[in-house]
Amino acid sequence: MLNDRFAALPEPIPLEDTRTSQDVVDHPAEMADEYREIDWFLRSTAG
């Protein structure tokens, strides 16, 4: 027995009623290697 629940698609959502699902920001400037390693170390050991 087939279900007719999905026989027709719902009405499309207007574009002006949508929003992004994530914040859009500029990427930070690249860090030097030693600062990248320190940053990784602090993030991975905290919490």
ABEGO torsion letter per residue (X at the ends): XBBAAAABBBBBBBAAABBBABBBBBBBBBBBAAAAAAAAAAAAABX
